[in-house]
Amino acid sequence: RLRRRKKLKRKDKMTQGSYIKSLDEGGVSTPLPEKDLWVSVLGRAALDVVRNSNRLERDQACYFFLKGGRHFRDVCEMAGRNPDYVQAKMRKYILRKKGWNVDVPITSTYRGCKK
């Protein structure tokens, strides 16, 4: 009984969207610490893109987000994040940082081509 109260108190302190939930025998959901680890991995990669002065680490983090391969999707899945959303947001940031104007929509007339 005391254990259940501690779990409920701990659950109240946590935000629902940032933890993978696991149901135990009593139907009480508990956070998995592995999810925190994977959220930290994504956060570290994002910080490497934004603030890292080491060019190699920054380029590796940019490649991680821009390529969006199987490893990236696995990390996002284990962190409980939507890989398409994360990739779109980070891609937009990276391209803006490199001087691309990503806010202009692509139109059907390009370089004077007419329909």
C-alpha positions in Angstrom: 0.0 0.0 0.0 2.8 2.4 0.9 4.6 1.5 -2.3 1.5 2.3 -4.4 1.3 5.8 -2.7 4.9 6.5 -3.5 4.3 5.5 -7.1 1.2 7.8 -7.3 3.1 10.7 -5.8 6.0 10.1 -8.2 3.5 9.9 -11.1 1.9 13.3 -10.1 5.3 15.0 -10.3 6.0 13.7 -13.8 4.7 15.1 -17.0 2.6 12.5 -18.9 4.1 13.2 -22.3 7.7 12.7 -21.3 7.7 9.1 -20.0 7.0 5.8 -21.5 4.3 4.1 -19.4 4.4 0.5 -18.3 1.5 -1.2 -16.5 2.3 -3.4 -13.6 0.1 -6.1 -12.2 -2.2 -3.6 -10.4 -2.8 -1.5 -13.5 -0.7 1.3 -12.2 1.6 2.9 -14.8 5.2 3.6 -13.9 7.8 5.5 -15.9 10.6 3.6 -17.5 14.1 5.0 -16.9 15.2 3.9 -20.4 13.0 6.6 -21.9 14.8 9.3 -20.0 18.1 8.0 -21.4 16.9 8.2 -25.0 15.4 11.6 -24.5 18.8 12.7 -23.2 20.4 11.2 -26.3 18.1 13.3 -28.5 18.7 16.4 -26.4 22.5 15.9 -26.6 22.4 15.6 -30.3 20.3 18.8 -30.6 22.7 20.7 -28.3 25.6 19.5 -30.5 23.9 21.0 -33.5 23.1 24.3 -31.7 26.0 25.0 -29.4 28.9 22.7 -30.1 32.1 24.4 -31.1 33.7 21.1 -32.1 33.1 20.9 -35.9 33.2 17.1 -36.1 30.6 16.5 -33.4 28.4 19.3 -34.9 28.6 17.8 -38.4 27.8 14.3 -37.0 24.8 15.6 -35.2 23.6 17.5 -38.3 24.0 14.3 -40.3 22.1 12.4 -37.7 19.0 14.7 -37.9 19.2 15.4 -41.7 19.6 11.8 -42.8 17.0 10.4 -40.4 17.9 6.8 -40.9 16.9 3.7 -39.0 19.1 4.6 -36.0 17.4 8.0 -35.8 14.0 6.5 -36.0 14.8 3.9 -33.3 16.1 6.6 -30.9 13.0 8.8 -31.4 10.7 5.8 -30.9 12.5 4.8 -27.7 12.3 8.4 -26.5 8.6 8.5 -27.3 8.9 11.2 -29.9 7.6 11.5 -33.4 10.6 11.1 -35.7 9.1 13.0 -38.6 8.3 16.0 -36.4 11.7 16.0 -34.8 13.5 15.7 -38.1 11.4 18.5 -39.7 12.1 20.9 -36.8 15.8 20.2 -36.7 16.1 20.2 -40.5 14.5 23.6 -40.6 16.9 24.9 -37.9 20.0 23.5 -39.5 19.2 24.8 -43.0 18.3 28.2 -41.6 21.7 28.2 -39.8 23.4 27.5 -43.1 21.7 30.4 -44.8 18.8 28.7 -46.6 15.5 30.5 -46.7 13.2 27.6 -45.7 10.2 29.7 -45.1 9.5 30.4 -48.8 7.1 27.9 -50.3 8.1 26.1 -53.4 6.0 27.3 -56.4 5.2 25.8 -59.7 7.0 28.5 -61.7 10.7 28.1 -61.2 13.4 30.0 -63.2 10.9 31.4 -65.6 9.2 28.1 -66.5 5.5 28.6 -67.4 2.7 26.1 -67.7 
